[in-house]
């Protein structure tokens, strides 16, 4: 299932793992694209599973022009002990639980896991509050109590995140397995969600600056837009059809 690149094992002990949910507007996947491009993370593995629709295409990032993209890839930043698992296709629902079980085993030894997601904007019930909500396992809360006390996010108490894809299902599985895990999502609208992705990354950095380390010396956050974003909505319409 796991095709490693230039290594024999994938040891995630002491690593932070970020996983996007396949959610409304692909906001979480776009946020992971920003992280990978901005930190110039290196692809270390590809994941093959029956839940993943096979795809293959050109490089998604200008810092890895010779790489090719597939349905699920794993990127690493060694200096920050950071791993991002990126998905590029929707999941085949009847195999999704099997994929979640595999991911849970893969990240079992990680220091922490952060799942990013999104929900339909019209599902937000409390106007004037933060557009972000989160839920955490007790192990994650125990090690990040001070940081969580300083954020303005609301803690999610519901049973379903509408438009949130597989994020909540994966969160509950990791929580059950006592993996330190947090699910963070933003209320968004369908369309061009690149701005939402940027805001998710910036918000996450407020909590996780110690391992994301996106801030420059002047305390600003500089993000690199991936070259793949030039075709977020496909190629331009050819003039030959007119």
HELIX and SHEET records of a PDB file:
HELIX    1   1 UNK A   24  UNK A   26  5                                   3    
HELIX    2   2 UNK A   27  UNK A   38  1                                  12    
HELIX    3   3 UNK A   62  UNK A   64  5                                   3    
HELIX    4   4 UNK A   93  UNK A   95  5                                   3    
HELIX    5   5 UNK A   96  UNK A  106  1                                  11    
HELIX    6   6 UNK A  121  UNK A  123  5                                   3    
HELIX    7   7 UNK A  138  UNK A  143  1                                   6    
HELIX    8   8 UNK A  145  UNK A  150  1                                   6    
HELIX    9   9 UNK A  167  UNK A  176  1                                  10    
HELIX   10  10 UNK A  194  UNK A  212  1                                  19    
HELIX   11  11 UNK A  227  UNK A  231  5                                   5    
HELIX   12  12 UNK A  239  UNK A  241  5                                   3    
SHEET    1   A 9 UNK A   2  UNK A   4  0                                        
SHEET    2   A 9 UNK A  42  UNK A  47 -1                                        
SHEET    3   A 9 UNK A  72  UNK A  77 -1                                        
SHEET    4   A 9 UNK A  82  UNK A  87 -1                                        
SHEET    5   A 9 UNK A  16  UNK A  20  1                                        
SHEET    6   A 9 UNK A 112  UNK A 120  1                                        
SHEET    7   A 9 UNK A 181  UNK A 188  1                                        
SHEET    8   A 9 UNK A 132  UNK A 136 -1                                        
SHEET    9   A 9 UNK A 154  UNK A 155  1                                        
SHEET    1   B 2 UNK A  56  UNK A  57  0                                        
SHEET    2   B 2 UNK A  69  UNK A  70 -1                                        
END                                                                             
